[in-house]
Amino acid sequence: MTKDRQRTVAEEVSPTVARRRLRLAVRDARERAKLTQLEVAEQMEWSLSKVIRIENGDVSISPNDLRPLLSYLGIKDKNVIAALVADARVARIRQRQAWYQTPEIREHVTEPMRRVFEYEAEASVVRYYYVNFIPGPLQTREYADALMARYEEELPADLVRVRLESRQLRRQTLLTRAQAGDVDVRVLLDESVFMRPIGGPETFAA
């Protein structure tokens, strides 16, 4: 595979796919080498949590960290290394550009929730089934405000604000992609959802 071809393939791969492919390759290589995560951490002079988070796909790994790791795990094929390094670049660069990776979102939103944001932004098909409320990405700002008002006394104001903002960003991203034909969205709601006019009749109707 030429460098130009590697670059083209890397550019076409989503960061979600790139990071998943990379973490599976690292984990499989470690297991084939019969090494524990702790042994890898000690050899690389990393914390154990860093190795675990890389293999779980919770964080991306830099190309500079990846190359010595692959060497230690016994991966010598230059084409394989080049492909994995390309995946690492895609995962890190595009992930940093995403709205759900901003410092404020990272501070106030859990890692599993941010992963949901990422999957929604990358998915070609999205299905929702809700029994209580309109799905978060489809809520208008007024509906979301009325819903979150129930938790204002329980949650810090900054957390409420960031959750509302992230919900609107999810909505904007999803609807823009749906209108462009990039994602197929289908929603199944329990009848009880329509019996709860959150925010009043006008807000609920909107």
N, C-alpha and C positions, 0 to 999 in steps of 0.2 A: 504494500500500500504506500503510495507516494505521500509526501508531506501535504501537498495540495488536497489530495483525496482525504487524508486524515482530518484536515481542517474543515473541509466541506461536511464530512460526516458529523464532526463534533458540533458544528453550527446548527445542524438539523436536529440534534438530540435535545430533548427538554432537560432542564436541571434535575427534575425528579427522577427521570429514567437514568441519567448519568450517575447520580449519587447512589441509586439503588444498585446499578450494575457494578459500581466501584466497591460498595460495601460488601456485596456478595462475593466478589472476587477476592477481597482481602480476607474475609472470614474463611472462605474455602481453602485459600492458600495456607492460612494459619493451621487449619485443621489437618490438611494433608501433611504439613510439617510436624504435626503432633506437638504443637506448642500451645501453651495456655495464654490467655489474655495477659495475665500477670507477667509471664516470661517475656512477651513482646514489649510490654510497658517498660520493664527493667532494661531490656537490651536497647530500646530506643530512647531511654531516659525521659519517658513520658509518665504522666499519671495513669493509673489503671482506668480511671473514669474516661480519659481521653480515648483510649483504645475501645472501650465499651461503646462510647457515643459514636465513634467512627463506624464500628460494625453495625450499630443500630440505625445508622443514617441520620442521627440527630445533629451531627455537625459535618461539614465538609473538611477534606484534608488538602493541604497545599501540595502542589507538585514537588516542592523541595523536600517536604516530609515524606511524600509518597515514594520517591525513587529509592532512598535507603531502606524503607520498609519492604518494598517489593524484593530488593536484593536479599535482605535478611530472610524473607519468607521463601526464597528459592525461585523466584520468577526471573528467568534470564532471557526469555524470548523478546527481542527488541520490538517486534510488531505489537506484542501483547502489552509491553510496557508503554509504548507510544500511545496506544489506544486508551489505556487507563489514565495516563497523564492528561490526555485530551479531555477525558471525562471529568477529571478533577478540575480542570480549568473551567469547563462549562458549568459545573455545579457551583463553583465558588463565585465566578463573575456574575452569572445571571441571578444567583441567589441574593447577592448583595444589592442588586438593582431592584429586586421585588419590593413592593410596598410593605409586605408582611415581615420583612427583615429589617425595617428601620429600628433604631435604638428604642424608640418609645413603644413600639409594638412588642419588641422582644422583652421589654421590662414589665409590661402589664398583661401579656397574654402567654399562656402556658405553651410549652413545646408541642404537646399533642395537638393543641388547637391551631398553632401555626402550621403544623403539618397538614391539617385539614384545609387551611387556606391555600396551601401550595397545591394539594391534590385538586381542589376545585379549579384553580387557575390553569391547571395543565390538562384536566380531564376532557375527553371528547364526548363522554356521556355522563350525565348527572341525574340521579334519582333521589327524590326526597319522599319520606313518609312521616307525617307528623300527626299527633293525636291531640295536641293542646294548642299550638300556635302556628302562625304562618312561619315557614322556614326563615331563618335569619337572613340569608342572602336576598330574599324576596321582600323583606319588610321595608316599607317606606320609613323615612326618618321620623315622621309623626307617630307611626305605629310602634317603632322601636323605642322612642322616647317614652311613650305611655307604658310600654311593657317594663322598661328598665326602672321607671319611677317607683315600682313596687319594691325595689332593692336599694333605693338611695340611702336608707338608714343603716343598711347592713354592709354596703360596699363603699370604699373610699371614692371620693369624687373623681379623682384622676382615672381610676380604674373604670368607672362608669363611662366617662367621656371617651376613653380610648376604645372601649368595647363598642360604643355607638358609632364612632368614626370608622372602626374596622368593619363593622357590619355594612356601612354604606359603601366602603371600598369594595367589599365582597360583592355587593349588589351591582355596583357599577361595572366591575370586571366581568361578572357572569352575564349580565344583560347585554353588554357590548359584544361579548363573544357569541352569545346566542343570536343576536341580530345579524352578525356577520356569518352565521352558519358554522362557526367553529366548535360549537358544543350543542348537544341535544339534551334539553332539560325537561324532565317530566316530574310532576308533583302529584302525590296522592295524599289527600287530607281526610281525616276523620270528620264526620258530620258535626261533631261537637265544636270543632274549630270555628264553624260559622255561627255558633250560638254564643260566642264570646266576642262581642264587639269592642275589642280593646281600643281605648282612646275615644270611644263614642262612634255613632253611626257613620259620620262623614269620614273620619280617619280610617275606620275599618273598610268602608266602601272603596276608598282610594287604594 
